[in-house]
Amino acid sequence: MLGGSGVELLRKVAQESAEVVNRVESLRNEGVKINVYASVLEGEKIALDDPLFEEEADIIPSGVAEICKLQQKSLSILDHEK
């Protein structure tokens, strides 16, 4: 799941290297989900046709709600800020 800083970093790296967009697509094809908070896309005015975030399934309304769903499935959550 990507919040504001994660989205900003991914977009910056993608602007520097077109290969990043290809790698994101490759990961998606392998089943990796890159979830992005809808509020971040709206707040940063990122278009839904942005190649990094165009998959509707990747857009989640709330990070907290998604974390709760994942924890109910007994999945562990890693927080990069800790």
ZIWO-V544761 format. One line per field, one symbol per residue. psi: psi as a letter, one per 30 degrees, with the letter a starting at -180 (. if undefined). burial: b if it has 16 or more other C-alpha atoms within 10 Angstrom, else e. A space follows every 50 residues. Layout:
BEGIN
psi->???
burial->???
END
This chain:
BEGIN
psi->kkaeeeeeeeeeeeefjffeeeeeeeeefggkkjkkkeeeeeeghkkfgk ffgfjeffkkekeeeeeeeeefggkkkkjff.
burial->bbeeeebeeebeebeeeeebbeebeeeeeeeeebbbbbbbbeeeeeeeee ebbebeebbbeebeeeeeeeeeeeeeeeeeee
END
